[in-house]
C-alpha cells in the first residue's frame, strides 16, 4: 500500500521513490471453523476489509517506516 500520506512529516508531492508498507490481516480474530464454512471466503474478505479500514482510520496504527536507498 502507498504510505506517503501516512508519514509525519509528510513527504513532498515531488517525492518519487518507493514508500510502501504492508497490511497484516489479523487472522486470529476468526475461528478455524468459520474459515472452513461454505461462506468462509466472506469471513476472509471481512477480515481484509477490517484490516484496511483500521489502517485508514488509524486504529491499527502505522509505526514503522523503512527507507531503502
C-alpha positions in Angstrom: 0.0 0.0 0.0 1.1 3.5 -0.7 2.3 5.1 2.6 3.3 8.6 1.5 0.2 10.3 3.0 0.8 8.4 6.3 4.2 9.8 7.1 5.0 12.5 9.6 6.4 14.8 8.5 4.7 14.5 5.1 6.9 13.9 2.1 6.8 16.4 -0.6 4.5 15.9 -3.6 7.5 15.7 -5.8 8.8 12.6 -3.9 9.4 9.9 -6.4 10.6 6.7 -4.8 9.2 3.7 -3.1 7.3 4.2 0.1 5.3 1.1 0.7 4.0 -0.9 3.7 2.1 -4.0 4.4 -1.3 -4.6 5.8 -1.4 -7.7 8.0 -4.7 -9.4 8.2 -5.5 -10.3 11.7 -6.5 -14.0 11.1 -6.5 -14.7 14.8 -9.8 -12.9 15.1 -11.5 -15.7 13.2 -12.1 -19.3 14.3 -10.8 -22.1 12.1 -14.4 -23.4 11.8 -15.6 -20.0 10.5 -12.9 -20.1 7.7 -13.8 -23.6 6.7 -17.6 -23.0 6.3 -19.0 -22.8 2.8 -19.0 -18.9 3.1 -15.5 -18.8 4.6 -14.3 -16.5 1.8 -16.8 -13.9 3.1 -15.2 -14.1 6.5 -11.7 -13.7 5.0 -12.9 -10.7 2.9 -14.3 -9.1 6.0 -11.0 -9.6 7.9 -9.1 -8.0 5.0 -11.6 -5.1 4.9 -11.3 -4.6 8.6 -7.5 -4.5 8.4 -7.5 -1.9 5.7 -10.1 0.2 7.4 -8.0 0.0 10.6 -5.1 1.5 8.8 -7.2 4.1 7.1 -8.8 5.4 10.4 -5.7 5.0 12.5 -7.0 2.3 14.9 -4.3 -0.2 13.9 -1.6 2.5 13.7 1.3 2.9 11.3 4.5 2.8 13.3 7.4 1.6 11.2 8.8 3.1 8.0 12.0 1.9 6.4 13.7 3.9 3.7 15.9 1.9 1.4 18.3 3.7 -0.8 
